[in-house]
Amino acid sequence: MLRRTTPILRSFDETKARAFYLDFLGFKVVFEHRFHAGAPLYMGIARGDCHLHLSEHHGDATPGSSMRIEVEDVDAFCAELQSHEYANARPQVQEMPWGTRDFTVTDPFGNRLTFTSAIST
């Protein structure tokens, strides 16, 4: 039986990754790993049931990846992010023709995260 998927996203700058994923999106650090001082960071983060890994290691992931993350209330989450006044993203919810309400933000490394909720009928 299949279980939860944990995407690995490429990152290049720890300070920018923390500002985007922790300060802006509200994820919490689950773990951090370096093989030695000065080595690239591999970090696990989570918010609710959404778990992501961020890696500075060459070859772990491809910059410019894209993913969809289901949220209970996309409008409330978008409003929360807008209140953070993150300089590099001002998300806006859009109603999609396939029956969801979505907004997309792009991290400092070109990875696109689309947050989505089904439209209630």
DAGISUL-V742354 format. One record per residue. RES is the residue in three letters. SS is DSSP state (H for helix, E for strand, C for the rest). PSI is psi in whole degrees, 0 to 359 (none if undefined). BURIAL is + if it has 24 or more other C-alpha atoms within 12 Angstrom, else -. Layout:
RES&SS&PSI&BURIAL / RES&SS&PSI&BURIAL
This chain:
MET&C&138&- / LEU&C&151&- / ARG&C&191&- / ARG&C&143&- / THR&C&139&- / THR&C&101&- / PRO&E&146&+ / ILE&E&124&+ / LEU&E&139&+ / ARG&E&136&+ / SER&C&158&+ / PHE&C&349&+ / ASP&C&112&- / GLU&H&317&+ / THR&H&315&- / LYS&H&322&- / ALA&H&315&+ / ARG&H&319&+ / ALA&H&318&- / PHE&H&303&+ / TYR&H&322&+ / LEU&H&305&+ / ASP&H&315&- / PHE&H&305&+ / LEU&C&344&+ / GLY&C&18&- / PHE&C&160&+ / LYS&E&148&+ / VAL&E&129&- / VAL&E&318&- / PHE&E&160&- / GLU&E&141&- / HIS&E&136&- / ARG&C&141&- / PHE&C&332&- / HIS&C&167&- / ALA&C&132&- / GLY&C&353&- / ALA&C&160&- / PRO&C&149&- / LEU&C&137&+ / TYR&E&120&+ / MET&E&135&+ / GLY&E&134&+ / ILE&E&158&+ / ALA&E&150&- / ARG&E&117&- / GLY&C&227&- / ASP&C&1&- / CYS&E&117&+ / HIS&E&133&+ / LEU&E&152&+ / HIS&E&138&+ / LEU&E&130&+ / SER&E&132&+ / GLU&C&359&+ / HIS&C&127&+ / HIS&C&132&- / GLY&C&350&- / ASP&C&329&- / ALA&C&167&- / THR&C&125&- / PRO&C&149&+ / GLY&C&19&- / SER&C&166&- / SER&E&141&- / MET&E&158&+ / ARG&E&134&- / ILE&E&118&+ / GLU&E&134&+ / VAL&C&153&+ / GLU&C&315&- / ASP&C&94&- / VAL&H&326&+ / ASP&H&317&+ / ALA&H&319&- / PHE&H&318&+ / CYS&H&317&+ / ALA&H&321&- / GLU&H&313&- / LEU&H&320&+ / GLN&H&328&- / SER&H&342&- / HIS&C&343&- / GLU&C&45&- / TYR&C&126&+ / ALA&C&335&- / ASN&C&10&- / ALA&C&132&+ / ARG&C&78&- / PRO&C&149&+ / GLN&C&133&- / VAL&C&139&+ / GLN&E&143&- / GLU&E&127&- / MET&C&150&- / PRO&C&345&- / TRP&C&9&- / GLY&C&25&- / THR&E&163&+ / ARG&E&126&+ / ASP&E&156&+ / PHE&E&150&+ / THR&E&137&+ / VAL&E&149&+ / THR&E&129&+ / ASP&C&172&+ / PRO&C&354&+ / PHE&C&10&+ / GLY&C&3&- / ASN&C&132&+ / ARG&E&127&- / LEU&E&115&+ / THR&E&122&+ / PHE&E&136&+ / THR&E&146&+ / SER&E&143&+ / ALA&E&146&- / ILE&C&126&- / SER&C&137&- / THR&C&none&-
